[in-house]
């Protein structure tokens, strides 16, 4: 099965283009609490979406889910959850949870009224994972590499692929039969760490979900919607064509790719440290 793909946008035209080209989740991003401060030195997506965008996009989509990332758990979370459910969210994602209590509070607040995703991106969440995996309301988990690598004080987010953190988590999820994914992917041929190598790691580790990163097809840099659609379609075809090759990959191929990933990440980390 190909990866389930997520794309962040509140633009109706772009959302429909993504859906038309096989993106399964259109992501409305309401997270603002603490994000700018946490990621002040990281070139990450910082959206300015609203609950009204949820209503707008959810009524527009035919096949894709409208997925909404709310703010980290706080005293207003229950009210925020009610608003996004009322606006038509098909799935709600909780970021930056630190404990079983926060994950449990979120899952109970939603209470099965819509699908949920726990975005695991803190050391506390890693430590609470065993307990959370037993939760009866748990749908799926996605490992957020950006904030998780900051939580560990690492230099480059894909160090989490080489130091065993992602691999250990994926093994736990698989053993418990929980659907999971991690991080994002650039277009084929792109990425500081080549996207093709990352995709092979998804398949090796049993991941079934991935975010299409901003560099996959950056709407902020393409003003003409027809040009955007053409590039998005081209990049999706290349990605899916590459995935068609995955059933023929051998254990030896995966092992060789893992060595290449380890070597490339080590070099990237070295280069970053030298530049500081």
Residue pairs with C-beta under 8 A, 6 or more apart in sequence:
1 208
2 240
2 243
3 181
3 199
3 202
3 207
3 208
3 209
3 210
3 243
4 24
4 25
4 181
4 208
4 209
4 210
5 22
5 23
5 24
5 25
5 209
5 210
5 211
5 212
6 23
6 24
6 25
6 26
6 27
6 67
6 209
6 210
6 211
6 212
7 15
7 18
7 23
7 25
7 26
7 27
7 211
7 212
7 216
8 27
8 28
8 29
8 45
8 47
8 211
8 214
9 15
9 18
9 26
9 27
9 219
10 28
10 29
10 47
10 49
10 50
10 53
10 56
10 57
11 219
12 56
12 57
12 60
13 225
14 219
14 225
14 228
15 26
15 57
15 60
15 61
15 64
16 60
16 61
17 225
17 228
17 229
17 232
17 233
18 26
18 64
18 212
18 232
19 26
19 61
19 62
19 63
19 64
21 232
21 233
21 236
22 236
22 240
23 64
23 212
23 236
24 63
24 64
24 65
25 64
25 65
25 66
25 67
25 91
26 57
26 61
26 64
26 65
26 66
26 67
27 67
27 68
27 69
27 211
28 49
28 53
28 54
28 57
28 66
28 67
28 68
28 69
28 89
29 45
29 47
29 49
29 68
29 69
30 47
30 49
30 50
30 51
30 54
30 68
30 69
30 70
30 71
30 80
30 84
31 47
31 69
31 70
31 71
31 72
31 95
31 96
32 48
32 71
33 71
33 72
33 74
34 72
34 96
35 46
36 46
38 147
38 150
39 46
39 146
39 147
39 150
42 146
42 150
44 146
45 214
51 83
51 84
51 87
52 87
54 66
54 68
54 84
54 87
54 88
54 89
55 87
55 88
57 66
58 66
58 87
58 88
58 89
58 90
59 88
65 90
65 91
65 115
66 88
66 89
66 90
66 91
67 89
67 90
67 91
67 92
67 93
67 117
68 84
68 89
68 91
68 92
68 93
69 92
69 93
69 94
69 95
69 119
70 77
70 80
70 81
70 84
70 92
70 93
70 94
70 95
71 77
71 80
71 95
72 94
72 95
72 96
72 97
72 102
73 94
73 96
73 97
73 102
73 105
73 106
77 105
77 106
77 109
78 109
81 92
81 106
81 109
81 110
84 92
85 92
85 110
85 113
85 114
89 114
90 114
90 115
91 114
91 115
91 116
91 117
92 110
92 114
92 115
92 116
92 117
93 116
93 117
93 118
93 119
93 142
94 102
94 103
94 106
94 116
94 117
94 118
94 119
95 119
95 121
95 144
95 147
96 119
96 121
96 122
96 147
97 103
97 106
97 118
97 119
97 120
97 122
97 124
97 125
97 128
98 122
98 124
98 125
98 128
99 124
99 125
99 128
100 128
100 131
100 132
103 118
103 125
103 128
103 132
103 135
104 132
104 135
106 116
106 118
107 116
107 118
107 135
107 137
107 138
108 137
110 116
110 137
111 137
112 137
115 139
116 137
116 138
116 139
116 140
117 139
117 140
117 141
117 142
118 125
118 132
118 138
118 140
118 141
118 142
119 141
119 142
119 144
120 126
120 129
120 141
120 142
120 143
120 144
120 148
120 169
121 143
121 144
121 145
121 146
121 147
121 148
121 151
122 147
122 148
122 151
123 148
123 151
123 152
125 132
126 148
126 165
126 169
129 141
129 169
129 172
130 172
132 138
132 141
133 172
133 173
133 176
133 178
134 176
138 178
139 179
140 178
140 179
140 180
140 181
140 209
141 169
141 173
141 178
141 179
141 180
142 180
142 181
142 182
142 209
142 211
143 160
143 166
143 169
143 170
143 180
143 181
143 182
143 183
144 182
144 183
145 157
145 158
145 160
145 166
145 182
145 183
145 184
146 157
148 157
148 160
148 165
149 155
149 156
149 157
149 159
149 160
152 160
152 165
154 160
154 163
155 269
155 272
155 273
156 192
156 265
156 268
156 269
156 272
157 183
158 183
158 193
158 198
158 261
158 265
158 268
159 265
159 269
160 166
161 167
161 198
161 201
161 261
161 265
162 261
162 262
162 265
162 266
166 182
166 205
167 205
169 180
170 180
170 182
170 205
170 206
170 207
173 179
173 180
173 206
174 180
174 206
179 208
179 209
180 206
180 207
180 208
180 209
181 202
181 207
181 208
181 209
181 210
182 202
182 205
182 207
182 209
182 210
183 198
183 210
183 211
184 210
184 211
184 212
184 213
184 216
185 191
185 195
185 198
185 199
185 202
185 210
185 211
185 212
185 213
185 216
185 239
186 195
186 213
186 215
186 216
187 195
187 215
187 216
187 217
187 235
187 238
187 239
188 195
188 196
188 235
188 238
188 239
188 242
189 195
189 196
189 238
190 215
190 216
191 198
191 213
191 215
192 268
193 261
193 264
193 265
193 268
194 264
195 239
196 242
197 257
197 260
197 261
197 264
198 261
199 210
199 239
199 242
199 243
199 246
200 246
200 249
200 253
200 254
200 257
201 207
201 257
201 258
201 261
202 208
202 210
203 246
203 249
203 254
204 254
204 257
204 258
214 220
216 235
217 228
217 231
217 232
217 235
219 228
222 228
222 231
